Amino acid sequence: MNRKSVAAGFALVLALTSFASGQVTIDVSKVTCDQFVHGKVGPTRSVGLWLSGFYNGKRDNVSFDLQRFEESLSKVERFCYIEKNFQTPVLQAIEQVLGGTK
């Protein structure tokens, strides 16, 4: 095998990999507690950070309190880990548990 063939093959694999992974759009209003806490839509912490930004943006709050975020995330996770809450939309869970804050 010559170097050009190997390089071309490697470039093709990279191109196909990036094409196959693509971008996924998620309708957060449809994400359930089950999907949230079991990482089915992405890492729980990452989704939690997005949700925190969403709620803070709605309130025009541009500051970030890491300790408060951690506490809020724990409360929502505890609520969502209860099996009877698995089908609850995570946005509804946040409203219930935190009153719509973060």
SELOVEX-16062 format. One record per residue (C-alpha): x, y, z; residue in three letters. Coordinates in steps of 0.1 Angstrom, whole numbers, padded with zeros to 4 digits, always signed. Example, Ala and Ser with C-alpha at 12.3 -4.5 7.8 and 13.67 -1.06 7.14 Angstrom:
% SELOVEX-16062
+0123-0045+0078ALA +0137-0011+0071SER 
This chain:
% SELOVEX-16062
+0000+0000+0000MET +0014+0034-0009ASN +0011+0064+0013ARG -0014+0082-0010LYS -0039+0053-0008SER -0036+0052+0030VAL -0041+0090+0033ALA -0070+0089+0008ALA -0086+0061+0027GLY -0081+0078+0060PHE -0096+0111+0046ALA -0126+0091+0033LEU -0132+0075+0067VAL -0130+0109+0084LEU -0155+0124+0059ALA -0180+0095+0063LEU -0177+0096+0101THR -0184+0133+0103SER -0213+0130+0077PHE -0228+0100+0096ALA -0228+0117+0130SER -0244+0148+0117GLY -0263+0173+0138GLN -0293+0162+0159VAL -0320+0186+0169THR -0340+0179+0201ILE -0374+0192+0210ASP -0367+0198+0247VAL -0404+0202+0255SER -0408+0165+0247LYS -0379+0152+0268VAL -0391+0131+0297THR -0376+0126+0331CYS -0366+0090+0320ASP -0347+0103+0290GLN -0331+0131+0310PHE -0318+0111+0340VAL -0307+0081+0319HIS -0287+0102+0294GLY -0309+0092+0264LYS -0307+0128+0250VAL -0272+0136+0261GLY -0252+0137+0293PRO -0275+0148+0322THR -0251+0176+0333ARG -0249+0190+0297SER -0287+0190+0293VAL -0290+0204+0328GLY -0267+0233+0318LEU -0287+0240+0287TRP -0319+0240+0307LEU -0303+0263+0333SER -0294+0287+0305GLY -0329+0285+0290PHE -0346+0294+0322TYR -0320+0321+0331ASN -0324+0336+0296GLY -0362+0338+0300LYS -0356+0358+0332ARG -0328+0380+0316ASP -0304+0367+0342ASN -0269+0368+0329VAL -0251+0355+0361SER -0243+0319+0369PHE -0242+0305+0404ASP -0225+0271+0402LEU -0235+0260+0437GLN -0271+0268+0430ARG -0270+0250+0397PHE -0256+0219+0413GLU -0283+0220+0440GLU -0311+0225+0414SER -0298+0198+0392LEU -0297+0174+0422SER -0333+0182+0431LYS -0345+0177+0395VAL -0326+0144+0392GLU -0340+0131+0425ARG -0375+0139+0413PHE -0369+0123+0378CYS -0353+0091+0392TYR -0386+0082+0408ILE -0401+0057+0385GLU -0436+0071+0387LYS -0422+0104+0373ASN -0404+0088+0343PHE -0430+0100+0318GLN -0432+0136+0332THR -0417+0161+0307PRO -0385+0174+0323VAL -0397+0210+0318LEU -0427+0202+0338GLN -0405+0185+0365ALA -0384+0217+0367ILE -0416+0238+0372GLU -0428+0214+0399GLN -0395+0210+0418VAL -0380+0245+0414LEU -0409+0267+0405GLY -0394+0275+0371GLY -0361+0287+0384THR -0330+0275+0368LYS 
